[in-house]
Each structure stands twice: as C-alpha cells, then as structure tokens.
Amino acid sequence: MRRALTIIIFGVLVLVNGNSQEQLSLSDAIQIGLKNNYDLQITRNKEKISDINNTWGNTSIMPSLDFSLTGRENLNINSNEDYRTQTIKPDLNLSWVLFDGFSAVISKQKFEELEKQSQGNTAIMVELTIQDIILAYNNCLLQKDLLLVYKELAALSEDRYNRSIYSKELGVGTTYEGLQAKTSWLEDQANFLQQKNNYENSVRTLNFILSVEDNSNWDFISELTTETPDYNIDDLSAKLMHSNSNLKNQYIYQTILAKETELARSNYYPSVRLGTGLSNTDMGNFYSGTSADITQNFSDVYVGLTLSWNIFNGGTRQRSIQIAKINEESAQVQTGQMEHSLKNQLLQLYSNYNVNKTLFDLAKEKEVTAKLNLDLSADKLKNGTINSFNYRDVQIQYMNAAISKMKAIYNLISSNTDLLRITGGILEEYEQELAD
C-alpha cells in the first residue's frame, strides 16, 4: 500500500511540474486576459457601437435625400376606341431641417457623452479583469505552495512511519505507536491529494478568466511575493475622488441627464424645414385604332420653407422638462451616495490592508519559529528525548504556520489590489500590459 501511494504522489508531482508546461508570468497572464476575456470583448463591442452612433448623421442636422420612381399603365376600354395610358415619373426630393431648437447640437453632445460613458465602462471592465487575473494567478501560486507544504509534511510523516516500523523490529517500539504513525501518514497523503485537486481547480479558474482552454497547463514563473507600501489615507482619498472609474462614469451620467433636460426644453422652439425637389413625368396614350398616339413630357421643380411651431400640446413639454429635472436631481443624489459609499469602502480597505500587513509580519515570525521547532524536534525524536506523539504535534504546528504565512501573503496581495482598484491606480500599475 505504501508503494502504491508513493507512486500516486510521484505521478501527481510529475503532473504539477511537467515539462510540457508553458511558462506564464503575471504580466503574461494580464496581457492574455485583456485580449481574450469574454466580458471585456462584449464591453469593447458596446464601446464600438457608441463610437458608431456618435456622428452628426445620427442627428437631424443632416439633410435627407429621397428618390422614387413610379410607373403606371392604364387600359381604357370604351365604345369609340380603346387605348392605354403609360406614365413614368421619377422624383428627387431633398428635405433639410434648418432649425429645430438646437436639438441637433444637443443630441450630438449627448452622443459624445454616451461614448465617454461607454469608454468608462470599458475602463471599469479592464480594471475588474486585471484584478480578477491578479487574484486568480496568485491563488494558483498559493495553492501550489500549499501543495509543497503538504508534500513536505507527507514526507516527514512517511519518515516517522518508517522509523516506527524500524523501532518495532528492534523491539524498542510499540504497535500502538506504529498505528498512530501510519494513521498520520495516511492522513497527510489524503491532504496532499486533496490539495492537488485544489491547485488544479485554481488553474481552471484562471484559464476561464483568461478565456483559454480549460486544460491549459502553466509553469507559473512569478512568485507569491508581497509589496507593502505605506499608504497615506489623505492621498488615497484624493486619488479616489479624482481617478475612480465608477465615480467618473457617474459624473458623465449626470451630464447625459442634463442634456436630456436641454432636449426637453428645445421642444418649445419652432422648427424650420427646407424642402426642394425635382420630378419629371413621361406620359403617353397609345390607341388601338386609327387615332395617332399622343406622348408628352413635363418637369416640375419646387423649393419651399415650412415653419412649424407647437403652441399647445396639453402640457406634454412641461411634464417632460419636470421629469428630466427630477432625473437630474436623482442622479445628483446617486453621486453623493456613491461618493460616500466609496469613501466608506476606502476606509475599510485601508484598515484591512494595515491589519493584513501586521498579520503577515506575525505569520512570518510564527513560520520561522515553527520551522526551527520542527528541526529541533526531529533531532529530539531521533535521540528519544520526545515521543512520536509530541513530534506529530510539532509537525501540525509547522504545517499550520506555513499555511497561515502563505494565506497572509495572499490576503495582503488581495487587499493591496483592492486599494489600487478603488483609487484608480491599477491601470497605472499595469500600464505596460495595457500598452502591449
């Protein structure tokens, strides 16, 4: 059974560290994700639509030119002589709104703001995608490092189990101690295999975020390291108000609603429309008897101005303005709420970051102490100063300390990424990846 478990673990390590893996750094992962991510592709397509809509041709300022061609043939049956009448009439008409209460200009300004808003949505999605990739990539590093911890612990348990067998053969060990050592060894093998599954699932999650094949296998060349800059809350608050993408989009949304109010007011103005056209009629009567056929051709050209002004429509325009103003007020309230909420989130994230820095320092010291204790306990176990049960407790303490340290690193990375994201600094942090 020991041989079978050893073979399984060896196979697991081959899979985890196989030669067929493609190297992947965090920078590479961000570049791949920014290119392939499904949600980001959809958001970028929406931005393209906004860019297409942002044109003067999408307003009433551009003229409309229409062409029509009418053909008709009538058959006249009477007592004297039957004949047929054939008419062909092409028409070319131009319609141009010369003035519409400035609604064309306001509409174009609104389209420009809508395009800015769409660009802002793309920026938000880019930030979220980068954040997801950072956390998913570092989670892969975390799970892989945890796998090595469980591997080391399993090796120690196996060594303890072998010693118990050897001690029993020499007559200095007991069956009870051997069974306890075997139970611990089997438990550590199971934990190792479960952690291997956790690692594989973390890679699958990363592959989904990157929008690559689920079975893509990576050699993660970046390290699970932490940068712990000292942030100033006042500086972070200033960056939040200036650079937060959600907040900037909210300001654009307010501008869009202001344009809606201007459009509602423009309905009070008159409109002036220019109409001009050219038509040509080619008509002929063709008789079935002795009468001579008659053909004629004439053209018609016209130019006209139309002034229209709605004097009263039941208060519809006034209600539209009132509703637009209320929507503006609601947007201002939403902006205030968003500013307050973001500031509140910033304080929480700032507090979490500082706590995680302290926890990381404690976890490092604890891990160093536990490792030293484990090494000393291994020597004591060899010379019989402590028994296997004491040594097992020390093993578990070391494993927990190592796991706590790695999780503390990940939590610190996560909290630092949250601060970068909410203050709009994550795009600056990974500017090179965005350029590529």
C-alpha positions, -999 to +999 in steps of 0.1 A: +000+000+000+029+024+008+044+017-026+011+024-043+007+057-025+042+067-033+037+060-070+005+081-069+022+111-053+051+108-077+026+109-106+010+140-091+043+158-088+050+149-125+017+164-135+022+195-114+058+201-126+056+185-161+079+196-189+050+202-212+040+233-192+042+267-209+058+295-188+034+321-176+042+353-157+017+375-141+024+401-168+018+375-195-015+364-178-027+400-177-019+405-214-037+373-224-067+381-203-070+417-216-071+402-251-093+372-246-116+378-217-153+373-227-169+401-207-142+425-219-148+416-255-185+423-251-179+456-234-155+467-261-181+459-287-205+481-269-179+509-270-176+504-308-214+508-311-213+541-291-185+553-314-206+545-345-236+563-330-215+594-322-220+611-356-238+642-370-256+619-393-274+604-363-290+639-356-315+660-375-288+684-388-281+664-419-304+667-450-325+638-463-324+630-500-350+606-514-355+592-549-386+575-561-397+561-595-433+555-603-445+535-633-482+531-642-501+517-671-539+521-675-561+503-701-591+523-712-620+504-729-648+525-744-673+524-773-652+546-797-616+533-794-596+515-767-563+529-756-538+525-729-520+552-709-484+547-698-469+570-671-433+570-659-425+596-631-391+598-613-389+621-583-359+635-564-367+653-531-345+670-506-356+677-470-334+697-446-343+709-411-326+743-409-336+749-372-351+727-346-344+745-313-308+734-311-318+698-306-294+685-332-264+701-314-276+689-281-281+654-294-246+653-308-232+665-274-253+637-258-238+611-282-203+623-272-211+618-235-226+584-242-194+574-260-173+587-230-196+567-207-190+536-229-153+541-227-156+545-190-175+511-188-146+496-207-121+511-183-141+496-154-142+462-170-104+464-177-098+472-140-120+443-129-104+419-153-069+428-142-080+424-105-095+390-112-064+379-130-041+391-102-061+373-076-066+341-097-029+340-107-017+345-071-042+319-059-026+294-082+008+303-066-008+299-032-023+265-039+009+253-055+030+264-025+005+248-001+009+216-022+046+217-015+039+221+022+016+191+023+043+172+003+069+181+029+046+171+057+038+138+040+075+131+036+080+138+073+051+115+082+065+088+060+099+091+077+082+089+111+062+058+099+094+041+087+111+048+120+082+033+139+085+001+118+122+000+123+119+006+161+093-022+163+117-045+145+144-036+170+120-042+199+120-007+212+088+005+195+052-004+201+024-015+178+003+015+191+030+040+181+032+023+147-005+025+141-006+062+151+023+069+128+006+051+100-027+070+106-009+103+105+010+093+073-023+082+056-040+114+066-011+135+052-013+116+019-050+123+017-045+160+025-018+161-002-041+146-028-069+170-018-046+200-021-035+188-055-072+189-066-074+225-051-044+235-072-059+221-104-092+239-098-074+272-092-057+267-126-090+260-142-104+292-127-075+312-141-079+296-175-116+306-176-107+343-167-081+343-194-106+327-218-082+299-228-086+261-230-096+246-197-067+221-199-040+247-205-011+238-182+012+266-169+046+269-153+040+299-131+073+318-131+062+348-109+064+344-072+040+348-044+056+380-031+043+410-013+049+446-017+039+465+014+040+503+006+030+527+033-002+544+021-015+578+034-053+579+037-055+615+026-036+607-006-058+577-012-089+598-007-077+624-032-069+597-058-103+581-052-122+614-059-100+621-090-094+587-106-121+562-095-136+549-127-171+543-113-172+578-100-160+593-132-187+574-151-213+587-127-203+623-134-207+615-171-242+601-164-251+634-147-240+653-178-261+630-200-292+637-179-285+674-182-286+670-220-319+653-217-333+683-199-319+706-227-335+684-253-369+687-235-366+725-234-357+726-272-393+714-279-405+749-271-387+763-301-401+764-337-386+743-364-378+755-400-376+729-427-364+734-463-380+713-490-369+711-526-374+686-553-374+677-590-399+655-608-403+645-644-434+630-660-433+610-692-468+601-702-482+586-734-516+575-748-514+546-772-546+539-792-557+506-806-574+521-837-566+547-862-560+576-838-525+589-835-506+581-803-500+611-780-469+615-759-459+643-736-431+651-711-430+677-685-409+685-654-417+701-621-392+719-598-401+732-563-385+749-534-403+757-501-398+766-465-420+752-437-423+768-403-439+747-376-444+757-340-464+738-315-483+763-294-500+739-270-500+702-266-516+696-233-486+704-212-466+674-225-434+695-230-436+710-195-441+675-180-410+662-200-389+690-185-401+684-150-394+647-153-359+654-168-351+677-139-362+651-113-339+626-130-311+651-128-318+655-091-319+617-086-285+614-103-270+640-080-283+621-050-268+589-065-235+607-070-235+618-034-243+583-023-216+568-044-190+592-031-200+584+005-200+547-002-166+547-019-151+567+009-165+543+034-151+513+014-118+530+012-115+534+049-124+497+053-099+486+027-072+508+042-079+493+076-078+458+062-046+464+044-028+477+075-042+447+095-030+423+068+004+438+069+007+432+106-007+397+103+018+389+076+047+400+098+033+379+126+028+349+103+064+352+090+078+351+125+055+323+135+065+302+105+103+307+112+097+297+149+077+267+139+103+256+114+131+259+140+109+240+165+103+212+138+140+208+131+149+206+168+120+182+174+133+160+146+166+157+164+149+150+197+128+123+182+159+106+168+177+106+202+145+097+221+140+129+240+104+132+228+080+106+215+063+104+182+031+120+195+049+151+206+066+152+172+033+149+154+020+179+173+051+199+162+045+188+126+010+201+127+021+233+142+046+238+115+021+230+087-004+254+102+022+281+105+034+277+069-002+277+056-010+308+077+020+326+062+010+318+026-025+328+032-013+360+049+007+368+017-023+362-005-046+383+018-020+412+017-019+410-021-057+410-023-061+440+000-034+459-019-051+451-052-084+464-037-068+497-028-053+500-063-086+492-078-108+517-058-083+546-062-079+540-100-043+531-096-045+496-110-043+509-146-012+529-138+003+499-121+000+477-151+003+504-178+029+483-198+005+454-201-022+477-214+001+492-239+011+458-253 
